[in-house]
Amino acid sequence: MVSLYSNLLKHKLTLASTVIALIISAYFYSNKPYFLFLIGGIIFVYFLTLVFGSGLIQLNYFVNSINKGTNKGIALTFDDGPNPIITPQILDILAKENIKASFFVIGHKIEEQKELLNRIYSEGHTIGNHSFSHTKQLTTSSTKKLIEDFSLCSETIKNVINENPLFFRPPFGVTNPRYNRAIKNLNMMSIGWSVRSLDTKTNDVAKLYNRTIKKISTGSILLFHDTQEVTVEVLPKIIKYCKNNGINIVSLPELINEKSYE
């Protein structure tokens, strides 16, 4: 509950600071020709803060997320599956290299991919909640609707693997105060990332590889998607780079020292 109130306090302090700045500006500069520009600038900075606070999960503005590990090594995470074509290929690569990863799955995709979800779990990988619907409409949904959506995803996962996930990754990495309340209500923890591969933005393997390895450091949580063919192509290269440079790839629960299921 402390983190819940601390996040709400951040937002309230930002709002209070903006109101105070507007009052001071009105008192001292209302007769100046640049007054309207000053007021507009203050309001612009306020909304810019909200935009970045909502869109950059690493800022921990609305939600306290785990974006980096506390133990040595790095962790691989995959979003938006299970995908019947890409996910099995990624699992084959991980099995060959004896690496455990984390898969943040979308609830509505599980119904037709129960066997694949079972495979992910049975091969020792961690399964996390990535919402049931994974729509942009979630960002404007009420706390009640968010709880219903996130709960449905967890229930769908539990019906297949008999485990209730504690790890949650916000769709699109977007957060707001309602997300914070919903996550706390469901006793889940938000998992962010420190290295975003942008594998959904490019099909250039070399570009993706170079961008990713430049950002890897101790404790890194890497974000990929098990929906992209380019991820299948680049993953062995990144694993080889890590092994050649003495970088251990460990499971997410080990990296952050948290249990993954309730």
Secondary structure as UniProt FT lines:
FT   HELIX           2..29
FT   TURN            30..31
FT   TURN            33..34
FT   HELIX           35..55
FT   HELIX           57..59
FT   STRAND          65..66
FT   STRAND          74..81
FT   TURN            84..85
FT   HELIX           86..97
FT   STRAND          102..105
FT   HELIX           107..110
FT   TURN            111..112
FT   HELIX           114..122
FT   TURN            123..124
FT   STRAND          126..129
FT   HELIX           136..140
FT   HELIX           143..161
FT   STRAND          167..168
FT   HELIX           171..173
FT   HELIX           177..185
FT   TURN            186..187
FT   STRAND          189..191
FT   STRAND          195..196
FT   TURN            199..201
FT   HELIX           205..215
FT   TURN            218..219
FT   STRAND          220..225
FT   TURN            226..227
FT   HELIX           229..244
FT   TURN            245..246
FT   HELIX           252..256
//
